[in-house]
Each structure stands twice: as structure tokens, then as C-alpha cells.
């Protein structure tokens, strides 16, 4: 459902976030990471989709990519101790 809605409205941040969460719940970490990446492109100063994307990348064993995303989070908000 969210996929079709997101395709129809590609600049809708909330739909991208929901789509990513749907993929996460299905265990599709690669698709979840891509959806969070799309959400981050819509709101580049938001750290939530980046942190979620980094977790998805870790779950996909893409550690170098996850590390780069965590560094991006710290550039946006150095108080993010999670990153």
C-alpha cells in the first residue's frame, strides 16, 4: 500500500518513512535502507531517517556504508551519541 502511495507522491516524507518501516517489519533491510535514504533526501537535516538507514545497513552487513551514514549524522547533529 505505502509503496504505491510513495510512488504517486515521491516527495512525501511521511510516506517514505512508513514505507521504510513496512520493509523493516518484513525483514527487508535493503529496501528499508533505500526508503530511509529517499526520506533523508526529502529532509536532509533530519537525523531520524539517517539513523534508521544506518541500522538497516548494519543489519544487511554493509558496515562501511553504515559508518559513513553515522558520520553524516554527526555532521548534522554532533550531540547524537547513538551515532
Secondary structure, DSSP 8 states (H G I E B T S, - for coil): -HHHHHHH-TT-HHHHHHHHHHHHHTT-HHHHHHHHHHHHHHSTT-SHHHHHHHHHHHHTT-HHHHHHHHHHHHHH-TT-TT-
